[in-house]
């Protein structure tokens, strides 16, 4: 019989007091793997300090484990005051540990503000790990086609918040440096798993994340030390046996095919390909300047004084140099100023010494017309206009027109107006003997279009457990779509763990001894009448430590793995075969009993034929 004491420690108190007056039949401990661990009992008011400390959040110590009171129900009946206490194992207090998302001020990281923004990584560029860009270009005639193919791995894109963690990493995230006294240990070797990046949540979320992600993990703490076991390290065979009608008065096997699944449609990862096609058409336009002409065609060359000519001016100007040709209003009369060379108007402006002027560029020459226009409105062409030889570009209303020609940039050439270094050319020589130049203008037009298509790494497929389907028919599960998988075989191995190809089997045992159940104990179960003899793992129990021998017997729950289910099915098949053999024997005895009444009627003759076939079968 269990001899341990119940100790009570009040909220914010250091002493532990024994609880002496309680109903021994009411004391029960319930445990279920990765889910439940609680203590219940009824205590009576004996005026003790221990009884007075039975309040919410007080601690109860029993069998070397601590429990925290969560519910206290006062009851006064038949002259007695009592309380019904429900407490949970202290490791559930881990839910008080909470992690919060990391928030920052978008402007000043060190400044607290009511406007908070979730801190995220900087946006990946197109050259990120999940994007590959290829460019091909070809030219035919005057058309260039550029094809850009951008392949995006949506397997990574869909899971860009996924991080690979170990169980140790998960425990570290929540429990490292906690102020509630929790420690932790991992027993066994676990694979790392991809999880959404750990940020916020409670310690209870931590436990759920571990048990949901690692299905071979068992959480079994020792007070405030969280221990996570590999199933093979936790489930141990200690040689214990459950023998029906020896140390157990009831063993109930329950099969349930509600959750039976043996086929599933599988959809793996995919990637997208964006194809951008740019078509550039280049057009080259060649125009002829039309040679050279006179600004006042009606006069033509006319007569020039030395001071009007290009070059040596007789000493009238700086360095005695004249950089152009002057057409006076007396020696070259006329109001309309005609272009002496074709091209495009590039400058129309005003400058001291030049007055209002216009520059026409074509055939590699820049021709300036100046000092003839008292007002800008007298220049009738504008920047960007194209003119031919002889076109009217403005109206002279001064005493002369100065024409200058240079192949240099006009703004550079202006700075060398009185320098005879070849920057400025003789307009008279060019008008009389200049070449007929051509202008070439190139323009291009680009048209772009893009197309995006998605591709799967492998075609979606149906996985079938043919052995289960042969026995039970088709039981489809919900389709599994998981973008992490690029390999079909890897996904098959994954979905196998998600199916339940056999009906579930649960085993509930009621013992007849004061056995103290051991979590994870591998127990050998024997039921001779049903030909059952196999091992099961203890996954849950209700234990009444003070109720020996028969008041409240221990009840335990055993697991059902694939081997257990097959063992149970085999035993059922043996029972079925035995029943069929018994039936055949009985039928054969009837046939051979000497009763010949089968022949009296045709129907009985048919029955005899059927029975003979049955027995023979």
Beta strands, then each sheet from edge to edge (+ up, - down):
strand 1: 7-9
strand 2: 17-18
strand 3: 28-32
strand 4: 36-44
strand 5: 59-62
strand 6: 65-77
strand 7: 80-89
strand 8: 98-99
strand 9: 103-104
strand 10: 117-118
strand 11: 131-140
strand 12: 143-153
strand 13: 162-165
strand 14: 183-187
strand 15: 193-196
strand 16: 201-202
strand 17: 217-219
strand 18: 225-230
strand 19: 236-243
strand 20: 248-256
strand 21: 263-267
strand 22: 270-288
strand 23: 311-312
strand 24: 321-322
strand 25: 325-328
strand 26: 336-338
strand 27: 343-351
strand 28: 355-362
strand 29: 365-373
strand 30: 386-387
strand 31: 392-395
strand 32: 400-406
strand 33: 424-425
strand 34: 438-456
strand 35: 461-464
strand 36: 480-481
strand 37: 504-511
strand 38: 521-527
strand 39: 532-543
strand 40: 555-558
sheet 1: 2+ 1- 5+ 6- 7+ 4- 3+ 39- 38+ 19+
sheet 2: 2+ 1- 5+ 6- 7+ 4- 3+ 39- 40+ 37- 20+
sheet 3: 8+ 16-
sheet 4: 9+ 10-
sheet 5: 11+ 12- 22+ 34-
sheet 6: 13+ 15-
sheet 7: 14+ 18+ 17-
sheet 8: 35+ 21- 36-
sheet 9: 23+ 24-
sheet 10: 25+ 32- 29+ 28- 27+ 30-
sheet 11: 25+ 32- 33+
sheet 12: 26+ 31-
end
